[in-house]
């Protein structure tokens, strides 16, 4: 069969991705680099040349999928028009059917639970547009559906299928894991074999810049200027230069590892210590140990403001991306005691969920029987009736006063350092964190901050009246509170 020719062209950098022997590719970076067009061309060519090929093209949201890939002069509808007229291709809802039995499935996966819709599918080619819009859990699950049993691969394509091709700009909820997986540990343009626990594919990162798509610059010469007019310096760097070292849209845009991450030191014996805990079973749990600076200099000359919180240890209960260890309350309590080794922990605050009873003793009661005691944390996330919410408390401490933060983390607390800077705003409630992100450590930081409420100087009017005590009173109360306070 000799179908009519289609207007399918790729620029050199796009061609590198198309022809690469790598089987797990991220073509990513600047906006306008031609990522979506590359995926459409690749899907059409591979589907037409490999009979029975099942191509799955994902965007997180269905409207984006239809608008970005079906419509417009370079959408599937226009690109495939000559073959549709000849009866070689049929466009139906959510699917493009080829004469040789190949299919391009147009898919979306908004929530993590939606991934199970694809559990029984056999994916030969996985295409994901805007990979950073997805969580790592979704990506790893979809990758596990990749197989090509019984598929006859023509000689020139052998060894290249099944395969994954993704495109993305920096930023959004998946920025951190995509950067870690494809950008931080790979040499650009150099395929690298992955071990079985990482999927066992040949992984490749291809940086994409605006210059790699000269058609756009030719047809829309004002595009670059519009990128530079985005207003945010970080967003301009991400969108124009493809800079993966910025997190545009970060909820905690004040986080700066140069200011907030510090080299470990021996905590002075007279500094108050406490712990905070965010429960998790199927999802990770987070335990943080905190010291409160008294403002005195350390032996090495460093000095942290009085009442600054220092995170000196953490235990993050995860076995994979956003996946918990499913440990019992007793096992977690035993692990906490083992790590504390008899430290003088003055108090503990925990996710109020652990105090819930469901026909038996609560998690808090079961942990107390092991000698690990908690009181309910103030769980307010956002401002309420004039009182600061937990996120405001954390943000205020990150900002600090006179250029000095009032919260710090030892560099050994890697899961906090990894997850907190990557958190995004909830698109439906911008004053809150997007809970699709890995927010467990951040929740526990929030509990710690709310246990020691702090206000910038001159802002005492926003103190929480329900506390019935001044900040100094709260300080004194905690200094005198016994570690054996009853639940």
Order of alpha helices (4+ residues) and beta strands (2+ residues): alpha-beta-alpha-beta-alpha-alpha-alpha-beta-beta-beta-beta-alpha-beta-alpha-beta-beta-alpha-alpha-alpha-alpha-beta-beta-beta-beta-beta-alpha-beta-alpha-beta-alpha-beta-alpha-beta-beta-alpha-alpha
